[in-house]
């Protein structure tokens, strides 16, 4: 556990460093705590708000990472992106100009990071924890209820980390009017290529914003130069029980579906960084849990920095309307 605690401390130190970069533009919050460890430790879950108060209220975007404690490359990607935005004002000037605000939850599962495992301290896989039953899930991998001593345990109710993430999403995005609201969750470890997924994970039925997601995917892949990313609903890759973003997305529409003039669109996405390509060169890494979910050391820096432009371009979609995608897919967002 000592090595995990040291890594956790480094991430928390980095979060505080980012919070101090511009005290007028950045604020830090504690949203909740992790599940207790067997030794009685609980770890705080921090959030960062970056932008003017008006932008954070009227035009927020979101990024989260560290839902799975072993997938630390996602935490590094998130923190690198925020640091780069703040230290290079010309890279994402919309932040300083008050056009867009970023709400970030850098480490949803600090207990998993400290314990160096995928699950939270109670042995629950948070991305199998929402309670949603998939129509046809992959056996075992898609979520199991046998034991918390086995991988992919779904838990019996929403875990503290899951509730914290929901509160973060609800407070930050659910009442925002007349906006597109992209929120991206950074993961790693599935396959050797990168994916950007949208709902659903539990069914192959298209979500109600499928046409909008499809238009965004075509734009990013063809026009914006992100051809290395594969876009689609998660169910095209595999289906699982208990996906939290399926739950949040459905709750958002249950809240607003009776409002005929509701024009906002809550757009949860998952960036799945493919890290299995390293296994071709070093197949022995498959026996190291950490290695499956993170790139080899020589490629780590390049991997961390690879997604800066995509994340910026994604967040610029918040400056558009849904109709823009049907008529002319985000011409203005491709401008630097």
Helices and strands as residue ranges (DSSP letters): H 2-19, E 26-33, E 44-50, H 53-58, E 60-65, H 72-87, H 93-96, E 101-105, H 110-115, G 126-128, H 160-173, E 180-188, E 194-198, H 210-218, I 219-223, E 229-233, G 234-236, H 244-256, E 265-273, H 278-281, G 283-287, H 289-293, H 297-305, H 308-315, G 316-319, H 322-327, G 332-334
